[in-house]
Amino acid sequence: MTTKTKAMENNATVVGIVKDNELIPEAQINLYNSVVDNIRAFSTSKSRKNNIGIVAINLSLLYVDEQYQGLRNHKRINKLVDNWDERKLAPITVVPHPEEYRFAVVDGQGRLMAAHKLKYKSLQALVLLDAPTDTNERLKFEATYFINQDEEIEHVKPLEKHPARVIIGDETALILEDLFKSYHITYTNSRGAREAGVLGSYPTTYEIVKRNGRKCLEFIFSIIKNAGWDEEPNGYATFVTESLKDIWSKFPCDRERIYNYLSEEFRKIDPSLFSSRARTCYPMRKDTRKICKLYLEDLLIKELGIKKNCLILRMEE
């Protein structure tokens, strides 16, 4: 039951409606009704009536129902604030609560929090106009939407971003593009075994260059080519590239010796035998990448007599 009443707030008279013993100010009521009047409704299906709309909504009319969103932990809010870009800002999604004269946010809690931090007055919103009128059913409707909000989203994969990164001059992508052409390497989004000349993992290779630089990847690709693995299935597999990256980092003083040794040693075997030998040495371990790293490290220490982190050891001496 609602009744119209007057109340005192900060020595000023506030006119509004009392619902559940709480005053809904008349200004909020008028603002809500104004927003509703300006919703541009449309249908997402030819056979249905208008079931969605779009409108700018004042932040004061937006709220998040903690009954189904209270456990969310927004660790990246500050990053969102620092990198706020209206050109990439998708509208939030809301459900009208006419009896409360406000809108429940079902998708966009993070954007709402960031907007408050940035002192925004309003946000563009998609309004779901076909929500049930019964409050319990509406709550289930909102919770279901919240659960399923990202199921149909197809995120752009790192490999798919490569051409765009090259266009904008991303330094890491430019290095990769140059080396891919020099070594005649192709890449794919599919998982599983790789044919000859096909990169094992674009994201892993991108991170190798980003963290270790061009020389590290040239070291890796050159050993693979010298060994003839560029013409072998899985020659550029992740267990190969990560193992070689690992020894590049661990043995900075002996890179030339390692390069010469592995260029010859790897010619005697193929990538599959390399991983098989590693698994034989570590039968109780399951992670192929880690196993190959350990095997290659042990091999170099045994055959070349080198030590890890020689720069640190020299400082200690």
Salt bridges, closest charged atoms under 4 A:
ASP20 OD2 - LYS19 NZ 2.88
GLU26 OE2 - LYS4 NZ 3.59
ASP85 OD1 - ARG87 NE 3.17
GLU99 OE2 - ARG138 NH2 2.55
GLU100 OE1 - HIS97 ND1 3.17
GLU100 OE1 - ARG102 NE 2.93
ASP107 OD1 - ARG111 NH2 3.02
ASP130 OD2 - ARG48 NH2 3.05
GLU137 OE2 - LYS140 NZ 3.75
GLU142 OE2 - HIS97 NE2 2.61
GLU177 OE1 - HIS162 NE2 2.66
GLU177 OE2 - LYS181 NZ 3.84
ASP178 OD2 - ARG214 NH2 2.51
GLU207 OE1 - ARG211 NE 3.10
GLU218 OE2 - ARG214 NE 3.16
ASP230 OD2 - LYS225 NZ 3.77
GLU242 OE2 - ARG289 NH1 3.70
GLU242 OE1 - LYS293 NZ 3.67
ASP246 OD2 - LYS250 NZ 3.14
ASP254 OD1 - ARG257 NH1 3.27
GLU265 OE1 - LYS268 NZ 3.39
GLU297 OE1 - LYS250 NZ 2.66
GLU297 OE2 - LYS308 NZ 3.36
